[in-house]
Amino acid sequence: MIDSTDREILKILQQNARVSNAEIARQVRMAPSAILERIRKLEARGVIKGYEVRIDPEALGLNLLAYILVRTKDFGGELRTGEALARIEEVQEVHHIAGEDCYLVKARVRDARTLGRLLRERFASGGGISNTRTTIVLETLHETTRLPIDAALLELGTHGSEAAPDAAADATADAAAADVAAAALAASGPAASAAAREAAGLDQLAALAAETLHER
């Protein structure tokens, strides 16, 4: 289970994967060794799948972004065409989708001519594609690989489930304290019980006197 500390670590790493353990430890107020252990566990469990560098595509001349709907000749649940598309270097994403089309592909290329050659030569080379429909992106207003960690957990009610064990623990501790006090009182014998009753009576008398004085 991912707790609140793990979530904070993941949010920090999503913003900058090169941040040091010491800096993460400073932000979450834990020892660097504890942070390293948590990150290793997140990697071992597959929560953290890897670390990548984000490169500006235009700096490499990859100025055109396109989304391509692909319809194939595959039968049933075959994914051979999708797996072949995923091996094309210009293809960044391949999604197996529901509906009339079979795949949604995201590709980055230099220009429209390069895109046309990609569709004619690379997409059609396998023979499994029957039809494609391409949408060219004119301008990207927002693009990110970061996941909405807090929003996803709020929808699942994780925060509430975390609060419940804390409340239960507090209630258990209070009950235990009450049991200890009762046991101590019982063990002290009749004299202590009488003293306790007498103290309670004095408290009631003091409260009554204060109330009468206030009314006057």
Salt bridges, closest charged atoms under 4 A:
ASP3 OD1 - ARG38 NH1 3.11
ASP6 OD1 - ARG38 NH1 2.79
GLU8 OE2 - LYS11 NZ 2.99
GLU23 OE2 - ARG26 NH2 2.67
GLU78 OE1 - ARG80 NH2 2.90
GLU90 OE1 - ARG122 NH1 3.76
GLU93 OE1 - HIS95 NE2 2.83
GLU93 OE2 - LYS106 NZ 3.81
GLU100 OE1 - ARG71 NH2 3.42
ASP101 OD1 - ARG71 NE 3.62
ASP101 OD2 - ARG133 NH2 2.35
GLU143 OE2 - LYS106 NZ 2.67
GLU143 OE1 - ARG108 NH2 3.05
ASP150 OD2 - LYS11 NZ 2.87
GLU162 OE2 - ARG7 NH1 3.05
